[in-house]
Amino acid sequence: MKQVRFPIRLKIMASLVVALTLVVIVISFTMANFFHEDKQSYMSDWTSIAVLSTAQEARSLLEGYTRQAKMGSRILLDRRIARTDRERLVGSLFDSFPEMLQIAVYRDGKEIDAARDEASFADAGFTSAALEEHRATHPRSSAPVAAGETWVENATLDASSPAFILSFAEAQDAASGPVIVSALLRLDPLLSLGGKFRVFEISLAASDGTLLAHPEVARVARHEQSFRPQGIDDSGPSFRAGSTIQYLRDGTPMIGGFAPVQFAGITAMAEIPQSAAYLASRDLLGQLLAVAAILLALVAVGGRLWSRRITRPIERLSEATRVIAGGRFDVRVDVGAHDEIGALAGSFNQMASELNQREAALIAAQAQLVQSEKLAAFGQLGAGIAHEVKNPLTGILGCSQLALMEVEEGSFVYTNLALIEKETKRCKAIIDNLLKFARQEKAEMAPIEVTPVVEDTCAIVHHQMELNRVKLECDLAPGLPCIRGNANQLQQVLMNLVVNAQQALAGNEGRIRIVTRSVEGGRLEILIEDNGPGIPEEIQSKLFEPFFTTKPPGQGTGLGLSVSFGIIQEHGGGITLESQPGHGTKFRITLPALAPADVTRDPREKRA
């Protein structure tokens, strides 16, 4: 029977969901009991908060209206301002305060100045005649009021354009006495105060009991009186702090909150039927259950994602172990966590890195073993070459030396015979050096000058370069210090690099340039540069390996650059390659220079 696999992430998700479900059930049950036992007190507190908040916001609005009206009246009464400037300032006031429709100033019941926003006044459905008729029936809007007293009354003419009048006394000067400022304002901001308490019926009543704001705007337009239950004492301290009582209104049990706005005798009211209050409690419980259901869904999704985040690194580790088991050690696990799993992944990566390094070391050791076998075979071959080649070279050397004794010094024949003697000795030295390289023997070192070595090299290969249409240029810095080295070996390196450059041109016309100069750090630099086809980047790192060659079979052994690299290393220097396909090649040789005190022998001593 196949065993059913239950992933860890599903276990984590199931555990989270079960735990949260139990918590939500306990919280919901506790909250239900709490609402059931204390819903009356809860709704009373809620009603008190609603009515006090409404009173505070209404007072802030009305005080702001009063400040704007005072600013407008002072502009109207200031005769020091030109009429056109007053009209412009009042127009700016209407633009910045769109709730204001008209502002008028009265003395002794007679209008002495007024200004209105004609467009807003007309849009609100007012006419001058209708407003004057209202003032005639409601004289308090322009009648004298006591200093510091403010009067607010409902001035709505139509339900589509609710408005009210705000009046207060304003001192003009000592001679003229106070005036009455009367502002006609939109009611919309006051009507919207109860919007955030949707379960309550929020209203405002003026000091005479007339409704100023109510959810049913038609009642405001009819100037109805607000309902005032028995038991409300406007002068008591409890009323100033907000009163909440239960009462019957038209036979319906209600919970109501009443609080003074503390502005012009206005009262704020918040009412709710007791049945709606209980329904609100049930709605809250239903909302709690809905939030709990959403929370459970979010936990289920979040638990799955979180558990996947936890288990995904483990799956990556498992997959990586299978890759290593298949023989690949370059695998890495990127967890990105800073916990136990992250530490495990770090240990795994370290293990894989060490295995990869050991495998690379093993491959390198095998390659070195193969190379050692090649070099051993090369050493045996070199011994045969020495036996077969050195004997004829000895005969050539002896004959040339005998011939030199019979020829007049300075003649053309003498010069050629001297060159034959010199190059024969160099051939013998090259064979000896190859054997020393194969046996890892060190060559004899002495202070030498680099310039004569380069000049001799150019003289030897000059004819070969001309035959292959290659121009050889030498740019040799004067007064270069000596180096400690072997002239024959150094000449071998230079000839090898120059001949390789000529062969890279493949019979095409070209240029090879040799430059010598001093560089920083007390070193000399020899630069061999050509304008050939360049070397592909993928094989540049292999050029100095023994037996590596790009030449066809039979045309190269792959030992030239390897031997040259070894010679330069024995001289304490370095050789680097700079090449780009299509832009030529540069071999840069750097060698340590000798201080004058270190030159213990004549650097121009015969270099045979």
Backbone hydrogen bonds, N-H to C=O, Kabsch-Sander energy under -0.5 kcal/mol:
donor,donor_aa,acceptor,acceptor_aa,energy
6,F,4,V,-0.6
11,K,7,P,-1.4
12,I,8,I,-2.6
13,M,9,R,-2.5
14,A,10,L,-2.7
15,S,11,K,-2.3
16,L,12,I,-2.3
17,V,13,M,-2.5
18,V,14,A,-2.5
19,A,15,S,-2.5
20,L,16,L,-2.7
21,T,17,V,-2.5
22,L,18,V,-2.2
23,V,19,A,-2.0
24,V,20,L,-2.9
25,I,21,T,-2.4
26,V,22,L,-2.2
27,I,23,V,-2.7
28,S,24,V,-3.0
29,F,25,I,-2.5
30,T,26,V,-2.4
31,M,27,I,-2.8
32,A,28,S,-2.5
33,N,29,F,-2.1
34,F,30,T,-2.3
35,F,31,M,-2.9
36,H,32,A,-2.3
37,E,33,N,-2.4
38,D,34,F,-2.5
39,K,35,F,-1.0
42,Y,38,D,-2.4
43,M,39,K,-2.7
44,S,40,Q,-2.1
45,D,41,S,-2.4
46,W,42,Y,-2.5
47,T,43,M,-2.7
48,S,44,S,-2.3
49,I,45,D,-2.4
50,A,46,W,-2.3
51,V,47,T,-2.5
52,L,48,S,-2.4
53,S,49,I,-2.4
54,T,50,A,-2.1
55,A,51,V,-2.5
56,Q,52,L,-2.3
57,E,53,S,-2.3
58,A,54,T,-2.6
59,R,55,A,-2.4
60,S,56,Q,-2.2
61,L,57,E,-2.3
62,L,58,A,-2.6
63,E,59,R,-2.6
64,G,60,S,-1.9
65,Y,61,L,-2.4
66,T,62,L,-2.3
67,R,63,E,-2.1
68,Q,64,G,-2.0
69,A,65,Y,-2.6
70,K,66,T,-2.6
71,M,67,R,-2.1
72,G,68,Q,-2.3
73,S,69,A,-2.6
74,R,70,K,-2.2
75,I,71,M,-1.7
76,L,72,G,-2.1
77,L,73,S,-2.4
78,D,74,R,-1.2
79,R,77,L,-1.2
81,I,78,D,-1.3
86,R,82,A,-2.6
87,E,83,R,-2.8
88,R,84,T,-2.1
89,L,85,D,-2.7
90,V,86,R,-2.9
91,G,87,E,-2.3
92,S,88,R,-2.1
93,L,89,L,-2.0
94,F,90,V,-2.3
95,D,91,G,-2.1
96,S,92,S,-2.3
97,F,93,L,-1.4
100,M,97,F,-1.8
101,L,184,L,-3.0
102,Q,184,L,-1.4
103,I,115,A,-2.8
104,A,182,S,-2.8
105,V,113,D,-2.9
106,Y,180,I,-2.9
107,R,110,K,-2.6
109,G,142,S,-0.5
110,K,107,R,-1.6
112,I,105,V,-3.0
113,D,105,V,-1.3
115,A,103,I,-2.5
117,D,101,L,-2.2
118,E,116,R,-1.1
121,F,117,D,-3.2
122,A,118,E,-2.4
123,D,119,A,-2.6
124,A,120,S,-2.0
125,G,122,A,-1.7
126,F,121,F,-1.8
131,L,127,T,-2.4
132,E,128,S,-2.4
133,E,129,A,-2.2
134,H,130,A,-2.0
135,R,131,L,-2.3
136,A,132,E,-2.1
137,T,133,E,-1.5
138,H,134,H,-1.4
141,S,138,H,-1.5
142,S,139,P,-1.6
143,A,139,P,-1.4
149,E,146,A,-2.3
151,W,167,S,-3.3
153,E,165,I,-2.0
155,A,163,A,-1.9
157,L,161,S,-0.6
161,S,158,D,-1.8
164,F,185,L,-2.4
165,I,153,E,-2.7
166,L,183,A,-2.6
167,S,151,W,-3.2
167,S,165,I,-0.5
168,F,181,V,-1.8
169,A,149,E,-0.9
170,E,179,V,-3.0
172,Q,177,G,-0.8
173,D,177,G,-0.5
177,G,173,D,-2.2
179,V,170,E,-2.9
180,I,106,Y,-3.1
181,V,168,F,-3.0
181,V,179,V,-0.6
182,S,104,A,-2.9
182,S,180,I,-0.5
183,A,166,L,-2.8
184,L,102,Q,-2.7
185,L,164,F,-2.9
185,L,183,A,-0.6
186,R,99,E,-2.4
187,L,162,P,-2.0
190,L,187,L,-0.5
191,L,187,L,-2.4
192,S,188,D,-1.6
193,L,190,L,-1.2
194,G,191,L,-0.5
195,G,192,S,-1.7
196,K,193,L,-0.6
197,F,194,G,-0.9
198,R,196,K,-0.5
200,F,197,F,-1.4
201,E,271,E,-3.1
202,I,200,F,-0.9
203,S,269,M,-2.3
204,L,213,A,-2.1
205,A,267,T,-2.4
206,A,210,T,-3.2
207,S,264,A,-0.6
209,G,206,A,-2.1
211,L,224,E,-2.9
212,L,204,L,-3.2
213,A,204,L,-1.6
217,V,215,P,-1.0
219,R,216,E,-1.2
220,V,216,E,-0.9
221,A,217,V,-2.4
222,R,218,A,-1.6
223,H,220,V,-1.4
224,E,219,R,-2.1
226,S,209,G,-3.0
232,I,229,P,-0.9
233,D,231,G,-0.7
234,D,232,I,-0.7
236,G,233,D,-1.1
240,R,236,G,-1.3
241,A,237,P,-1.3
242,G,239,F,-1.1
243,S,258,F,-3.1
245,I,256,G,-2.3
247,Y,254,M,-1.9
249,R,252,T,-2.1
252,T,249,R,-1.4
254,M,247,Y,-3.4
255,I,272,I,-2.5
256,G,245,I,-2.7
257,G,270,A,-2.9
258,F,243,S,-2.9
259,A,268,A,-2.1
261,V,266,I,-2.7
262,Q,266,I,-0.6
266,I,263,F,-1.8
267,T,205,A,-2.4
268,A,259,A,-3.2
269,M,203,S,-2.6
270,A,257,G,-2.3
271,E,201,E,-1.6
272,I,255,I,-1.9
274,Q,253,P,-1.9
277,A,273,P,-2.2
278,Y,274,Q,-2.2
279,L,275,S,-2.3
280,A,276,A,-2.8
281,S,277,A,-1.7
282,R,278,Y,-2.3
283,D,279,L,-2.9
284,L,280,A,-2.7
285,L,281,S,-2.2
286,G,282,R,-2.7
287,Q,283,D,-3.0
288,L,284,L,-2.4
289,L,285,L,-2.3
290,A,286,G,-2.5
291,V,287,Q,-3.0
292,A,288,L,-2.4
293,A,289,L,-2.5
294,I,290,A,-2.5
295,L,291,V,-2.9
296,L,292,A,-2.5
297,A,293,A,-2.2
298,L,294,I,-2.8
299,V,295,L,-2.7
300,A,296,L,-2.5
301,V,297,A,-2.5
302,G,298,L,-3.7
303,G,299,V,-3.4
304,R,300,A,-1.8
305,L,301,V,-2.5
306,W,302,G,-3.2
307,S,303,G,-2.8
308,R,304,R,-2.2
309,R,305,L,-2.1
310,I,306,W,-1.8
311,T,307,S,-2.9
312,R,308,R,-2.5
314,I,310,I,-0.5
315,E,311,T,-2.1
316,R,312,R,-2.4
317,L,313,P,-2.4
318,S,314,I,-2.4
319,E,315,E,-2.6
320,A,316,R,-2.6
321,T,317,L,-2.2
322,R,318,S,-1.4
323,V,319,E,-1.6
324,I,320,A,-2.4
325,A,321,T,-2.2
326,G,322,R,-1.1
327,G,324,I,-2.0
328,R,323,V,-1.7
329,F,327,G,-0.6
334,D,332,R,-0.6
335,V,333,V,-0.9
343,A,339,D,-2.4
344,L,340,E,-2.4
345,A,341,I,-2.6
346,G,342,G,-2.4
347,S,343,A,-2.4
348,F,344,L,-2.3
349,N,345,A,-2.7
350,Q,346,G,-2.3
351,M,347,S,-2.4
352,A,348,F,-2.8
353,S,349,N,-2.6
354,E,350,Q,-2.5
355,L,351,M,-2.5
356,N,352,A,-2.5
357,Q,353,S,-2.7
358,R,354,E,-2.5
359,E,355,L,-2.3
360,A,356,N,-2.6
361,A,357,Q,-2.8
362,L,358,R,-2.3
363,I,359,E,-2.6
364,A,360,A,-2.7
365,A,361,A,-2.5
366,Q,362,L,-2.3
367,A,363,I,-2.4
368,Q,364,A,-2.7
369,L,365,A,-2.1
370,V,366,Q,-2.3
371,Q,367,A,-2.8
372,S,368,Q,-2.9
373,E,369,L,-2.0
374,K,370,V,-2.1
375,L,371,Q,-3.0
376,A,372,S,-2.3
377,A,373,E,-2.1
378,F,374,K,-2.6
379,G,375,L,-2.4
380,Q,376,A,-2.0
381,L,377,A,-2.3
382,G,378,F,-2.7
383,A,379,G,-1.8
384,G,380,Q,-1.4
385,I,381,L,-2.3
386,A,382,G,-2.8
387,H,383,A,-1.8
388,E,384,G,-2.5
389,V,385,I,-3.0
390,K,385,I,-0.6
390,K,386,A,-1.5
391,N,387,H,-0.6
393,L,389,V,-2.0
394,T,390,K,-2.2
395,G,391,N,-1.9
396,I,392,P,-2.5
397,L,393,L,-2.6
398,G,394,T,-2.5
399,C,395,G,-2.5
400,S,396,I,-2.4
401,Q,397,L,-2.1
402,L,398,G,-2.3
403,A,399,C,-2.6
404,L,400,S,-2.0
405,M,401,Q,-1.1
406,E,402,L,-0.6
406,E,403,A,-1.1
407,V,403,A,-0.7
407,V,404,L,-0.6
411,S,408,E,-1.7
415,T,411,S,-2.2
416,N,412,F,-2.0
417,L,413,V,-2.7
418,A,414,Y,-2.5
419,L,415,T,-2.0
420,I,416,N,-2.4
421,E,417,L,-2.6
422,K,418,A,-2.5
423,E,419,L,-2.8
424,T,420,I,-2.2
425,K,421,E,-2.1
426,R,422,K,-2.0
427,C,423,E,-2.4
428,K,424,T,-2.1
429,A,425,K,-2.3
430,I,426,R,-2.7
431,I,427,C,-2.3
432,D,428,K,-2.4
433,N,429,A,-2.6
434,L,430,I,-2.7
435,L,431,I,-2.1
436,K,432,D,-2.5
437,F,433,N,-3.0
438,A,434,L,-2.5
439,R,435,L,-2.2
440,Q,436,K,-0.6
440,Q,437,F,-0.8
441,E,436,K,-3.4
446,A,485,G,-2.3
448,I,483,I,-2.9
449,E,603,P,-0.6
453,V,449,E,-0.7
454,V,450,V,-2.3
455,E,451,T,-2.6
456,D,452,P,-2.7
457,T,453,V,-2.0
458,C,454,V,-2.4
459,A,455,E,-2.2
460,I,456,D,-2.0
461,V,457,T,-2.2
462,H,458,C,-1.2
465,M,461,V,-2.4
466,E,462,H,-2.1
467,L,463,H,-2.1
468,N,464,Q,-1.3
469,R,466,E,-1.6
470,V,465,M,-2.7
471,K,510,G,-2.3
472,L,470,V,-0.6
473,E,471,K,-0.6
473,E,512,I,-3.0
475,D,514,I,-3.4
476,L,474,C,-0.6
477,A,475,D,-0.5
477,A,516,T,-1.1
480,L,477,A,-0.5
483,I,448,I,-2.5
484,R,592,P,-0.5
485,G,446,A,-2.7
485,G,483,I,-0.7
490,L,486,N,-2.5
491,Q,487,A,-2.7
492,Q,488,N,-2.2
493,V,489,Q,-2.1
494,L,490,L,-2.2
495,M,491,Q,-2.7
496,N,492,Q,-2.2
497,L,493,V,-2.3
498,V,494,L,-2.5
499,V,495,M,-2.7
500,N,496,N,-2.3
501,A,497,L,-2.0
502,Q,498,V,-2.3
503,Q,499,V,-2.5
504,A,500,N,-2.0
505,L,501,A,-1.0
505,L,502,Q,-0.5
506,A,503,Q,-1.2
507,G,502,Q,-0.6
508,N,505,L,-1.8
510,G,469,R,-1.4
512,I,471,K,-2.9
513,R,529,E,-3.2
514,I,473,E,-2.8
515,V,527,L,-2.5
516,T,475,D,-2.1
517,R,525,E,-1.7
519,V,523,R,-2.7
522,G,519,V,-0.6
523,R,519,V,-1.2
524,L,591,L,-3.4
525,E,517,R,-2.9
526,I,589,I,-3.0
527,L,515,V,-3.1
527,L,525,E,-0.5
528,I,526,I,-0.5
528,I,587,F,-2.5
529,E,513,R,-2.8
529,E,527,L,-0.6
530,D,585,T,-2.2
531,N,511,R,-1.2
539,I,536,P,-1.3
540,Q,536,P,-0.6
540,Q,537,E,-0.7
541,S,537,E,-0.5
542,K,539,I,-1.3
543,L,539,I,-0.5
543,L,540,Q,-1.0
545,E,542,K,-1.9
547,F,558,G,-1.5
548,F,545,E,-1.5
548,F,558,G,-0.9
549,T,547,F,-0.6
555,Q,552,P,-2.1
563,V,559,L,-3.0
564,S,560,G,-2.3
565,F,561,L,-2.6
566,G,562,S,-2.0
567,I,563,V,-2.4
568,I,564,S,-2.4
569,Q,565,F,-2.0
570,E,566,G,-2.1
571,H,567,I,-1.3
572,G,569,Q,-1.9
573,G,568,I,-2.4
574,G,590,T,-1.9
576,T,588,R,-2.1
578,E,586,K,-2.6
580,Q,584,G,-1.3
582,G,533,P,-3.3
583,H,580,Q,-2.8
584,G,532,G,-1.1
585,T,530,D,-0.9
586,K,578,E,-2.8
587,F,528,I,-2.5
588,R,576,T,-2.5
588,R,586,K,-0.5
589,I,526,I,-2.9
589,I,587,F,-0.6
590,T,574,G,-2.6
591,L,524,L,-2.6
593,A,522,G,-2.3
594,L,482,C,-3.4
598,D,595,A,-1.9
599,V,596,P,-1.1
600,T,598,D,-1.1
605,E,602,D,-1.8
